[in-house]
């Protein structure tokens, strides 16, 4: 509720998919289909089985699927933007639209963004209006190349919005990524949770593959 978006950075083997699983499962447990839907952009299909079917807005495992699903979602969310007649009370209560919160969870963002484009670009204009339209974006990518990748429009917007981030194991040569934090070699699941002016060492929960996918 306080922070609509989250960025997770970590190299292979650091356990960065486990926080995504934990988030998906926890949100699904705390909400029903009327209050929450999750759209997974997951080319390696690592999140299969982690989201109940009635709370799954879609599972994109290819660029074509992701582009279509995100474009449809962006159209849906634009209709939620407050109009000129929306009152201050309606803005505070966010009562001018009804429907579920939409959480877009992206694993392996470095596979999603290619020289041919980024399927998430349609959400760019909505990220700063996330609270108003009920949008949440959770993105995980490898640490390698992050110093350059953080200038990519979607990640740059998340950074500009001071979205919290989890910096897991990676090379210090990447330099400062979020706040004043550089990646370093850490045990699997360990990371530094970076907020507005804060940096806290945390251990994420081990969230294993869903039973029907083992």
SVG drawing of the C-alpha trace seen along z (x, -y; Angstrom):
<svg xmlns="http://www.w3.org/2000/svg" viewBox="-17 -19 52 52">
<polyline fill="none" stroke="black" stroke-width="0.4" points="0.0,0.0 2.9,-2.4 5.1,-1.5 3.3,-0.4 6.5,0.9 9.6,3.0 12.8,3.7 14.9,6.8 18.5,7.0 20.7,10.1 22.9,12.4 22.1,16.0 21.9,18.3 21.2,15.5 17.6,16.5 15.9,13.4 13.0,15.4 12.1,16.6 10.9,13.1 8.7,13.0 7.1,16.3 6.7,15.2 5.0,11.9 2.7,13.7 1.7,16.3 1.2,13.9 -0.9,11.5 -3.0,14.4 -3.6,15.6 -4.5,12.1 -6.9,11.3 -9.6,12.9 -10.3,12.5 -12.4,9.3 -9.6,7.4 -6.4,8.7 -5.2,9.9 -1.6,10.8 -0.1,10.6 3.1,12.6 5.7,11.8 7.8,14.9 9.7,16.2 11.3,19.1 8.0,20.0 9.5,20.0 6.3,18.7 4.0,21.4 1.8,22.7 2.4,19.9 -0.7,17.8 -4.2,19.3 -6.0,19.4 -8.8,17.1 -6.3,14.4 -4.1,14.9 -4.8,12.1 -2.4,13.7 0.9,15.5 3.1,14.3 6.0,16.6 6.8,14.9 7.4,11.4 4.3,11.6 2.1,12.6 3.6,10.0 3.1,7.2 -0.6,8.1 -1.4,8.6 0.4,5.4 -1.3,3.4 -4.7,4.6 -3.9,3.9 -2.8,0.4 -6.0,-0.3 -8.0,1.0 -6.0,-1.0 -6.2,-4.3 -10.0,-4.2 -9.4,-4.3 -7.5,-7.7 -9.4,-10.4 -11.3,-12.9 -11.7,-16.6 -14.9,-16.1 -13.2,-13.8 -13.5,-15.3 -10.8,-15.5 -12.9,-13.1 -13.0,-10.6 -9.3,-10.9 -8.6,-10.2 -11.0,-7.2 -10.1,-6.2 -13.8,-5.6 -14.3,-6.7 -13.5,-3.2 -14.1,0.4 -12.3,3.6 -9.1,5.5 -5.7,4.1 -3.4,5.2 0.1,6.5 2.5,7.0 5.3,9.4 8.3,9.6 11.0,12.2 14.3,12.0 13.6,8.5 16.9,8.6 15.2,11.2 12.1,9.1 13.9,5.9 15.6,6.5 16.8,4.3 13.4,5.0 11.6,3.3 10.1,3.6 6.6,5.0 6.2,3.0 6.5,-0.4 2.7,-0.8 2.8,-1.0 5.4,-3.7 2.9,-6.7 0.9,-4.9 3.7,-4.1 3.5,-7.6 -0.3,-7.2 -0.1,-3.8 -2.0,-4.5 -4.8,-6.2 -5.3,-3.3 -4.4,-0.4 -1.2,0.7 1.8,2.4 5.0,3.4 7.5,5.9 10.5,6.4 13.5,8.7 16.6,8.7 20.2,9.8 22.8,7.5 25.2,7.8 24.7,4.8 22.3,3.1 24.3,-0.2 23.5,-0.7 20.1,0.9 18.8,-1.5 18.7,-4.2 16.2,-2.1 12.9,-4.1 10.8,-1.7 13.5,-1.1 14.6,-4.7 11.0,-5.7 10.9,-3.3 14.1,-4.8 12.8,-8.4 9.7,-7.4 12.0,-6.3 10.6,-2.8 12.2,-0.5 14.6,2.1 16.3,5.3 20.0,5.5 21.1,9.1 24.4,10.8 26.4,9.2 29.7,7.7 30.8,4.5 32.2,3.4 28.6,2.5 29.0,-0.5 26.2,-2.2 22.8,-0.9 20.2,-2.1 20.6,-4.7 24.2,-4.4 24.3,-0.6 26.7,1.3 26.1,5.0 28.5,7.5 28.9,11.2 26.1,12.4 24.7,15.8 21.6,17.0 18.5,15.1 20.5,12.3 20.1,8.7 20.0,5.1 16.5,3.6 16.9,0.0 14.2,-2.6 14.0,-6.3 17.2,-7.1 17.4,-3.7 19.4,-0.5 18.7,2.7 20.4,6.1 17.6,8.7 17.3,12.4 14.4,13.3 12.2,16.4 13.0,19.5 10.0,20.1 10.3,23.3 8.7,24.3 5.0,24.9 4.2,28.6 2.5,29.2 5.6,28.0 8.2,30.1"/>
</svg>
